[in-house]
Amino acid sequence: MSDLQPSRLEKLRIVEGFLRHQLGQVEKWIAEEQQRQAEQRRGQERRPPVPDWMLEVGIGAGKPPVAVHVGGCHMSGKRVHGISRDEARRALTDGVQACTHCRADTQLGVLE
């Protein structure tokens, strides 16, 4: 009856095989994570710099300007594009609203 039972050495070999399999899985996960981090770094390096000033435009025909934001303002929408300091001042003096959160008008020294 003892011949049917695996020996201690056989049991250890089974555990060794299982651990090798697990180690292979962990090594695969490490390689995938390293690749993900490298891709993320490359994406951040290639991202264009945040403009100093942004103009948010509305939707519809002509896409009228809606607000002037300081670059990086968390309240700016998806329909923004970078503009120069002079363009931002001109937009504010032409009646475009300043963002109420970043207060681009205060930053530019243009108050209503």
Secondary structure in CASP SS format (residue, H / E / C, confidence):
PFRMAT SS
TARGET T0000
AUTHOR 0000-0000-0000
METHOD secondary structure of the structure
MODEL  1
M C 1.00
S C 1.00
D C 1.00
L C 1.00
Q C 1.00
P C 1.00
S C 1.00
R H 1.00
L H 1.00
E H 1.00
K H 1.00
L H 1.00
R H 1.00
I H 1.00
V H 1.00
E H 1.00
G H 1.00
F H 1.00
L H 1.00
R H 1.00
H H 1.00
Q H 1.00
L H 1.00
G H 1.00
Q H 1.00
V H 1.00
E H 1.00
K H 1.00
W H 1.00
I H 1.00
A H 1.00
E H 1.00
E H 1.00
Q H 1.00
Q H 1.00
R H 1.00
Q H 1.00
A H 1.00
E H 1.00
Q H 1.00
R H 1.00
R H 1.00
G H 1.00
Q H 1.00
E H 1.00
R H 1.00
R C 1.00
P C 1.00
P C 1.00
V C 1.00
P C 1.00
D C 1.00
W E 1.00
M E 1.00
L E 1.00
E E 1.00
V E 1.00
G C 1.00
I C 1.00
G C 1.00
A C 1.00
G C 1.00
K C 1.00
P C 1.00
P E 1.00
V E 1.00
A E 1.00
V E 1.00
H E 1.00
V E 1.00
G C 1.00
G C 1.00
C C 1.00
H C 1.00
M C 1.00
S C 1.00
G C 1.00
K C 1.00
R C 1.00
V E 1.00
H E 1.00
G E 1.00
I E 1.00
S C 1.00
R H 1.00
D H 1.00
E H 1.00
A H 1.00
R H 1.00
R H 1.00
A H 1.00
L H 1.00
T H 1.00
D C 1.00
G C 1.00
V C 1.00
Q E 1.00
A E 1.00
C C 1.00
T C 1.00
H C 1.00
C C 1.00
R C 1.00
A H 1.00
D H 1.00
T H 1.00
Q H 1.00
L H 1.00
G C 1.00
V C 1.00
L C 1.00
E C 1.00
END
